[in-house]
């Protein structure tokens, strides 16, 4: 459970909330991967790919600003996610545990 910050009165509350947030992040990454894989199956036009990249970049800037995070930080995270999903995991040392 993510306890509202104003109700966190000790580190146990904080740590439990952080654990829940981390679990949700991983759950959403797995879900994102399934959508990326489906998009690869449906994709057939390289011009669409260029437009998609522009839209994604614009969306990352918007998200960074909305949540008051540095744009380069958000871009770096999404770049790493994309690199991981779009490569041979063993080639780059990303073997599944």
N, C-alpha and C positions, 0 to 999 in steps of 0.2 A: 504494500500500500504506500502511496505517496502522501505523506502527511503534509498538510499546509505548513509552510515554513514558520508561520507565527505560532504554531502549536508544537513545534519541535523544542522540547525543553532539555534534551540531553543528546549526547553523541549517538546513542543507540537509535533514537528516532531519526537522526540525520542519516546514519549509515543504512538503516532499513530503507529509507526513501531513495537513497542513492542506488542501492542494490536493485530496487524496483525499476528505477529509471534505466539503469544499465540493461536489465532484462528486456525492457521494452525497446531499447535501441537495437539490440541484437535481433529481436523478433521482427522489427521493421526492416532491418537490413536483409533478412532472409526473404521477407515479402517483396522488397524492392528487387532482389535478384530474380524472383520468379517473373516479375513484370518485365525486367530487362530481357530475360530469355524469351519471353513471348514476343516482345517487340522485334527481336532478331529474326524470329520465324516469320513475322508479318512484313518485315522491311524488304522493300524491293527497289527503292529509288535513292541514288546517292545524293541528288539535290535535296531531297527531304532530310537526309542526314545533316547537311550543312545548316538547314533551317532549325533542325532539332537542337543542334549544338548551340546556335545563337540563343534560342529560347531557354535552354538550360542555363547558360551563362547569365542571362538576364534574370532568371528566376533565383539563381544563387545570390546575386547582388541584392535583390529584393528581400530574400529571406534573411540575409546577414543584417541588413538595415532594420528589418522588422524586429529582430531579436537582439539588436544592439551588440552584434558580434563583428569582428574585423572581417571584411570581405575576403581577404587573402586566406584567412583561417578557414572559412567556409569552403572556398574554392579548393583548398588543399585537401580537405576532408573528402569532398566529392570526387576529386581527382584520384585519390587513393582508393576509394570505393570502386570507381570505374576501372582503374588499373587492375585491381584484384579480380573483379568479375570478368574482365576481358582478356585474361591471359592464362597460360598453362601454369597452374599453381606450383607444381614441382620445379618448373624452370626457374622461378624467382624465389624459391625457398618457402612458399606458402603452403606447406603440406598440411592437410587436415589432421587435427589431433584426434 
